[in-house]
Amino acid sequence: MLKSLKPYLHTQRIMNSFNSNFTGMAFRRLINLFRNKYFLVSLAFVVWMIFFDKNDLFSQYQYHQEVNKLKQERDFYQKETEKVAKDLKELTSNPQQLEKFAREKYLMKKDNEDVFVIVEPKKEE
């Protein structure tokens, strides 16, 4: 039984020594990295720029959100401007359209007319 376990135990010893050497080596490299003054200065610079600078990540995110909101407002107002320009062109070119607009929007009437406004109640859901 021991003869059949010898290759397995030998493989386990090799793996254990490799793992301990590898983790020890990685730990030593990490310690050496943090002893390097250029790395520390670079790390401090990156941390400063990400968290403490005037243009940090949070500010950049807020600026991006604000730009998107302003673009949506710009698109909305461009569409409204086009709609109003179209209405203005129709009203200045067609007197019947102007009369209809004045009656509907401003409740204007001729001297011999009476205007009745019917308001439909809103349906509650």
N, C-alpha and C positions, 0 to 999 in steps of 0.2 A: 504494500500500500504506500509506503514512503517513497518508493522508487517512482511511482506514478505522480506523486505530488512534487517531486524535485524540480521538474521543468516549470511547473506553475509557480512554485515559491521563488525560483530564480527570476522568473519574469516579473513577479511582484516586487522583488528587491530592486530590480532595475528600474521599474516604473516609479517606485517610491523615491529612489535616489534622484531620478530625473525630475520628478515633481518638486522635491525639496530644493534641488539645485535651481530649477526654473523659477520657483516662487522667490527664492533667495536672490537670484540674479535680477528678477524683475523688481524686487523691493530695493535692491542696491541701485539699480538704474533710476528708479523713482527718486530716491534720496539724492543721488548725484544731480538729477534734473532740477530739484528744488534748491540745490546749492549753487546752481549756475545763476550768476547775477543778471545775465542778459535775458534768461528765461523769466526771472522774477520781474524785471522791469517790463518786459513784454506782457506778462500776465497782468501786472498792475495797470498798464495802459489799456488793455482790452476790458478789464473790469470797470475802469473809470469811464471808458467810452460807452459801455453798454448800460451802466446803471446810474452814473452820477453826472454825466455831461448834460449840457443844455439840450442837446439833440439825442437823448437816450432812446432806447427801443420803445418805451411807453409813449414818449412824445411823438415819435415817428408813426406809431400806430394811430394815435389820435389825429395827426395831420392827414394821414391817409383816409381815415373815416370822414373827416371834414371835407376833403377834396371830393370824395364820392358823393357826399350829400349835396355839395355845391353843383356838381355836374348834373345831378338829377333835377335840381331846381332850375338850372340853366335850360335843360331840355324842356321842362314844363313851361317855362316862360317863353321859349322860342315857339312852342306849339300855340300857346295862347296869343302871342303876337301875330302869328300867321292867321289864326282864326279871326282876330279883330280886324286885321288888314283886309281880309276877304269880305267881312261884313261891311266894312266902310266902303269898299269898292261897290258892293251891291247897293248900298243905301244912296250913294251919290249918283249912281247911274240910273236908278229906277225909282220914279216918284211913288208908284204903288207900293213898292217894297218899303219905302220910307214911311208911308202912312201906316202900313201894317205894323212896322216896328214901333212907331210912336204909340199906337193903340195898345199893343201887347205889353210893352215894357213900361210905359209911362202913364198908361190909362187915360190917354188924351181922347177927346171926342169932338165931334162937330157941335155947333150951337143947338141944333134941333134933335140931338140924340141923347139917350140915356144909356149909361154903361152899368151893367150888372156883372159883378165879379163872383164867380162860383168857385168856392174852395172845397175840394174834396177832402174829407177827413182821412188821415193816415191810418193805414191798417196796422194794428198791433199784432205782432207775431208771438 
